Amino acid sequence: MRTRLTLSVMALAMAASPVLAQPAADITAKLTIFQPVNQQMIDSTDKAIARFKLRYPNVTIEPQFVPQPSWGEYNTSFINQVATGAAPDIMFSAIEGFAETANRGLLRDLGPLIDADPTAKAVLDELDPNLLDGMRTRSTGQLNFFPTEWNNIVVYYNKDMFDKAGVAYPADDWTWADFRETAKQLTIADANGNVTQYGYFVPGFNFGLTPWFLTNEASVLDADWKQSAVATDNFRETLQFLHDLINVDKSAPAFESGVGDSKFVAGQVAMFSAGHWPIPEIRASGLANVGVQIMPVNKVKTTVFGIGGLAVTSASQNPELAWEFVKEMTGKEFQTELADSERSIPSWRSLATTDKYLSFPDNAAIFYGSAATAKPVASPPNFAQVEEMTMRYVGAYLNGNEDLDTTISGLDSELSRAMKRAYN
């Protein structure tokens, strides 16, 4: 099925005209758009449809909002829908799904469309070149997705807890050693030895763990995302460091799935790592004295980024209209709504650097400030499989259920087999 599907959609893609004509204003057509379920996406899509209707009154747009328990499951839903012959015209995905969908030939190359479209080129001028490079499909160099928003990982910290402990706020040159000592100083236990406040929450998700590896020049996969890279001293050192925060220093709670933002607003941890998305909940909690800082460095100053975008499918019968709606969904109005929601970092630099957007938390300029040096989260065609393996082995080790040697050898073996299958 996969071979027949790939060949058929690739044939459609090659037959399609590389540059699309501007559709007539009175065209009658229907477009479908495949997206994950979240309220901000629903609201912004409804507004974009209303704006688009003013330009193309006879065009009906049908959003398909799909559950997204993980990006792997979301991408599988899209691929399965295409296989039934019900391909949508437009698809939203995060970088974790770019390669899996593009490598199957399911998406158009947007490069020729962008080159012929001054409006599109103006949008890309707002995006840091490093982020744009990270969006390209590695196997082809094509740009199959047009940028909507992105996120990175920084360290959030409760300034009141730092003040009470007499601990200096983290500086932009802090090291792993600085971080470890800070986490210890912010950990509080009662008279019985029960911890009532932890210094840090070790991120229980792949994206959140990634910058710990990157700042130590380590990674789950090699630079091409084709081979396992876990059997290295740097990877081992990173796992040991995180393990010791939990099991030796006792400055972090037991490893568990999640971001840690709920424990942060509840006053149970002084620091956690995340992107921009927890800010609405932090605001709603009433916690106001909050700062952010770059990830602490062991060998290199960097962090991770993930970016989202919209694609026009190869199977679309109205690619010119689909492209016009993609531009509507990535234009200034949409980007402004995205900035106001505070769930992500807008791809438009001008809207991610306004006084309003940078007003909270303290030092918020580091969010877009990392754009030039952040590294894309490893997103091979079998991303879901790689993520599951990584979190399974890492979780077992961090919770003391497996030793380090067995963890690394087991993960390396499974990853090596999986990557060989993915590229053969």
C-alpha positions in Angstrom: 0.0 0.0 0.0 2.8 2.4 0.9 4.6 1.9 -2.4 1.4 2.4 -4.5 0.5 5.5 -2.5 3.9 7.0 -2.8 4.2 6.4 -6.5 0.8 7.7 -7.3 1.2 11.0 -5.4 4.7 11.5 -6.7 3.3 11.2 -10.2 0.7 13.8 -9.4 3.4 16.1 -8.0 5.6 15.8 -11.1 2.7 16.5 -13.4 1.6 19.6 -11.5 2.6 23.0 -12.8 5.5 24.4 -10.7 4.0 27.9 -10.7 0.3 28.4 -10.1 -1.9 31.1 -11.6 -3.9 33.5 -9.5 -7.4 32.0 -9.1 -10.3 34.1 -10.3 -12.3 35.9 -7.5 -15.6 34.2 -8.6 -14.2 30.7 -8.6 -16.4 28.0 -7.0 -14.6 25.3 -5.1 -14.1 23.5 -1.8 -10.9 23.2 0.2 -10.2 20.9 3.2 -7.5 21.6 5.7 -6.1 19.0 8.1 -5.1 20.4 11.5 -4.6 19.4 15.2 -7.3 20.2 17.7 -6.6 23.2 19.9 -8.7 26.2 20.6 -6.2 28.8 19.3 -6.0 26.9 16.0 -9.8 26.7 15.8 -10.3 30.4 16.5 -7.6 31.6 14.1 -8.8 29.3 11.3 -12.4 30.5 11.7 -11.2 34.1 11.4 -8.9 33.3 8.4 -11.9 31.6 6.7 -14.0 34.7 7.2 -11.2 36.9 5.7 -10.7 34.5 2.8 -14.5 34.6 2.1 -14.3 38.3 1.4 -11.8 37.6 -1.4 -13.4 34.3 -2.7 -17.1 34.3 -1.8 -17.8 31.1 -3.6 -15.1 29.0 -2.0 -16.0 26.7 0.9 -13.3 25.8 3.4 -13.8 22.7 5.5 -11.4 22.4 8.5 -10.7 18.9 9.8 -9.5 19.1 13.4 -7.7 15.9 14.4 -6.6 14.8 17.9 -2.9 15.0 18.4 -1.8 12.9 21.3 1.7 12.9 19.7 3.0 14.2 16.4 3.7 10.6 15.3 0.1 9.6 15.8 -1.1 12.8 14.1 1.0 12.1 11.0 -0.2 8.6 10.9 -3.8 9.9 10.8 -2.9 12.1 7.9 -1.2 9.3 5.9 -4.0 6.9 6.6 -6.6 9.5 5.3 -4.6 10.0 2.1 -4.4 6.3 1.6 -8.2 6.1 1.6 -8.4 8.6 -1.3 -9.6 11.5 0.9 -6.5 13.6 0.9 -7.1 17.1 2.2 -5.9 20.2 0.2 -3.8 21.6 3.0 -2.0 20.0 6.0 -0.5 21.5 9.1 2.4 19.8 10.8 5.3 20.5 13.1 8.8 19.7 12.1 8.5 16.3 13.7 6.2 15.3 10.8 7.9 17.1 7.9 10.1 14.3 6.7 7.6 11.5 7.2 5.0 13.2 5.0 7.3 14.9 2.4 9.4 11.8 1.8 6.3 9.9 0.7 5.7 12.5 -2.0 2.5 13.7 -0.4 3.3 17.4 -0.6 4.1 20.0 -3.2 7.4 21.8 -3.4 6.6 25.4 -2.4 9.9 26.8 -3.6 8.7 27.7 -7.1 5.5 29.3 -5.7 7.4 31.4 -3.2 9.9 32.5 -5.9 7.0 33.8 -8.0 5.1 35.4 -5.2 6.4 38.7 -3.6 3.9 38.3 -0.7 5.3 34.9 0.2 8.9 36.2 0.0 8.0 39.0 2.3 6.8 36.5 4.9 10.0 34.5 4.7 12.0 37.8 5.1 10.5 37.9 8.6 11.8 34.4 9.5 15.4 33.9 10.7 17.4 32.0 8.0 18.4 29.4 10.5 14.8 28.5 11.1 14.0 28.4 7.4 17.0 26.1 6.7 15.6 23.8 9.4 12.3 23.5 7.7 13.7 22.1 4.4 13.2 18.4 3.7 16.7 17.0 4.1 16.4 14.3 1.4 15.4 16.8 -1.4 16.2 20.3 -0.1 12.6 21.3 -0.9 10.5 23.6 1.2 7.3 21.7 1.6 5.9 23.7 4.5 5.3 27.4 4.8 6.1 28.7 8.4 3.4 29.6 10.9 5.1 29.5 14.4 7.9 28.0 16.3 9.1 27.1 19.8 12.3 26.5 21.6 13.3 25.5 25.1 14.5 27.9 27.9 14.6 27.6 31.7 11.8 29.2 33.6 12.5 30.3 37.2 10.5 31.6 40.1 12.2 34.8 41.1 10.5 34.9 44.5 12.0 31.5 45.4 15.4 32.7 44.3 15.1 35.8 46.4 13.9 33.9 49.5 16.9 31.5 49.2 19.3 34.3 48.6 20.4 32.8 45.3 21.4 35.0 42.4 19.3 34.9 39.2 20.9 32.7 36.5 23.1 34.6 34.1 23.4 34.0 30.4 26.8 32.4 30.8 25.7 29.8 33.4 27.2 26.3 33.2 25.9 22.9 34.1 27.9 23.2 37.4 26.2 26.5 38.1 22.8 25.0 37.4 23.4 22.0 39.5 24.4 24.1 42.5 21.5 26.4 42.0 19.0 23.5 41.9 20.5 22.2 45.2 20.2 25.6 46.9 16.5 25.9 45.8 15.5 22.4 47.1 13.8 22.5 50.5 12.9 19.6 52.9 10.8 19.6 56.0 12.0 18.4 59.5 11.3 14.8 58.4 13.4 15.0 55.3 10.4 15.2 52.9 11.1 17.5 50.0 8.5 20.3 49.9 10.2 22.3 47.1 12.4 20.9 44.3 15.0 23.0 42.5 14.1 21.7 39.0 11.8 19.5 37.1 13.6 17.3 34.6 11.6 17.5 31.4 9.6 14.3 30.7 9.3 14.8 27.0 11.6 14.4 24.0 11.7 18.1 22.9 12.4 19.3 26.5 15.3 16.8 27.0 17.0 17.6 23.7 18.8 20.8 24.7 20.5 19.0 27.5 22.1 16.8 24.9 22.8 19.7 22.5 24.5 21.8 25.1 26.9 18.9 25.6 27.5 18.3 21.9 25.5 15.1 22.0 22.4 13.9 20.3 20.2 10.8 19.9 20.9 10.8 16.1 23.8 11.9 14.0 23.8 15.2 12.1 22.0 13.6 9.1 19.4 12.0 11.3 20.3 8.6 9.8 22.3 6.8 12.5 22.3 6.3 16.2 24.6 8.6 18.1 23.9 7.5 21.7 27.1 5.4 22.2 29.3 8.4 22.9 30.9 9.8 26.0 28.9 13.1 25.7 25.6 11.3 25.5 26.5 9.2 28.5 27.6 12.2 30.5 24.3 14.0 29.8 22.2 11.1 31.0 24.4 10.7 34.1 24.0 14.4 34.9 20.2 14.3 34.7 20.1 11.0 36.6 22.2 12.6 39.4 19.8 15.6 39.7 17.1 13.2 40.6 18.8 10.3 42.4 21.9 11.8 44.0 21.2 15.5 44.7 17.5 14.9 45.1 17.0 18.4 43.7 14.5 17.1 41.1 11.4 14.8 41.6 11.2 11.3 40.1 11.2 11.4 36.3 7.7 11.5 34.9 6.0 12.3 31.6 5.2 16.0 31.3 6.6 19.6 31.2 6.6 20.6 34.8 4.6 23.8 34.4 1.8 22.6 36.7 4.3 21.9 39.5 5.9 25.3 38.8 2.6 27.2 39.2 1.8 25.1 42.3 5.0 26.2 44.0 6.5 22.7 44.0 9.5 23.4 41.7 11.6 26.5 41.3 12.7 25.9 37.7 11.5 23.9 34.7 12.3 23.9 31.0 9.8 24.6 28.2 9.0 26.9 25.3 6.6 29.7 25.1 3.4 27.6 25.5 3.1 27.6 29.3 2.9 31.4 29.6 -1.0 31.6 29.5 -1.3 29.2 32.4 1.5 30.9 34.4 -0.3 34.2 33.9 -3.7 32.7 34.9 -2.1 31.3 38.1 -1.3 34.8 39.3 2.4 34.0 39.4 4.0 37.2 38.3 7.6 37.3 39.4 8.9 34.9 36.7 12.1 35.0 34.6 13.5 32.9 31.8 17.1 32.2 30.9 18.9 30.2 28.2 19.8 26.6 28.9 22.9 26.2 31.0 26.0 25.3 29.0 28.5 22.4 29.3 30.3 22.6 26.0 28.2 24.8 23.7 25.6 27.6 24.0 22.5 26.5 22.1 19.0 25.1 22.4 16.5 23.2 20.3 13.8 24.5 18.1 10.7 23.0 16.5 8.7 24.8 13.8 5.2 24.4 12.4 3.9 25.1 8.9 1.3 24.5 6.3 1.7 22.4 3.2 -0.3 22.0 0.0 -0.9 18.3 -0.8 0.1 16.8 -4.1 -3.4 15.4 -4.5 -5.2 18.8 -4.2 -7.5 19.5 -7.1 -7.3 23.3 -6.3 -3.6 23.9 -5.5 -3.8 27.6 -6.5 -6.6 28.2 -4.0 -4.9 26.1 -1.4 -1.8 28.2 -1.8 -3.8 31.4 -1.4 -5.3 30.1 1.8 -1.9 29.0 3.2 -0.8 32.6 2.8 -4.0 33.8 4.6 -3.1 31.4 7.4 0.4 32.7 7.7 -0.1 36.4 7.1 0.0 39.3 9.5 -3.5 38.9 10.9 -2.9 35.3 11.8 0.6 36.0 13.2 -0.9 38.8 15.4 -3.5 36.4 16.8 -0.7 33.9 17.4 1.3 36.4 19.3 -1.7 37.4 21.4 -2.4 33.8 22.3 1.2 33.5 23.7 1.2 29.7 22.9 4.1 29.9 20.4 6.7 32.2 19.0 5.4 33.9 15.8 7.5 33.2 12.7 7.3 36.9 12.0 10.3 38.5 13.8 8.5 41.9 14.0 5.6 40.4 16.0 7.8 38.3 18.3 9.8 41.3 19.4 7.1 43.8 20.2 7.0 45.4 23.7 3.8 43.7 24.4 5.1 40.2 23.4 8.2 40.7 25.5 6.5 42.1 28.6 6.4 38.7 30.3 8.3 36.8 31.6 11.4 38.8 32.5 14.1 38.4 29.8 11.5 37.2 27.2 13.8 38.5 24.4 15.7 35.3 24.6 12.8 33.4 22.9 13.3 34.9 19.5 16.9 35.7 20.4 17.8 32.0 20.1 16.6 31.8 16.5 20.0 32.2 14.9 21.7 29.5 16.9 19.1 27.0 17.9 19.2 23.5 16.3 16.2 21.7 14.9 14.9 18.8 16.9 16.0 15.6 15.2 13.0 14.6 13.0 13.7 11.6 10.8 11.0 9.9 8.7 10.4 7.5 11.6 10.3 10.2 14.2 7.5 8.5 16.2 9.5 5.3 16.5 12.7 7.1 17.5 10.9 9.2 20.1 9.2 6.2 21.7 12.5 4.3 22.0 14.4 7.2 23.4 11.8 8.1 26.1 11.4 4.4 27.1 15.1 3.9 27.7 15.8 7.3 29.2 12.8 7.0 31.5 13.9 3.6 32.8 17.4 4.9 33.5 16.4 8.2 35.1 14.1 6.4 37.5 16.7 3.9 38.5 15.1 0.9 36.8 18.1 0.3 34.5 21.9 0.9 34.7 23.6 3.3 32.3 25.6 0.7 30.3 22.5 -1.4 29.6 20.5 1.7 28.8 22.9 3.0 26.2 23.6 -0.4 24.6 20.0 -1.3 24.4 18.9 2.1 23.0 21.8 2.1 20.5 20.9 -1.4 19.3 17.2 -0.6 18.8 17.9 2.8 17.1 20.5 1.3 14.8 18.0 -1.3 13.5 15.2 1.2 13.2 17.3 3.7 11.3 18.5 1.0 8.9 14.9 0.1 8.1 13.9 3.7 7.7 16.5 4.4 5.0 16.6 1.1 3.2 
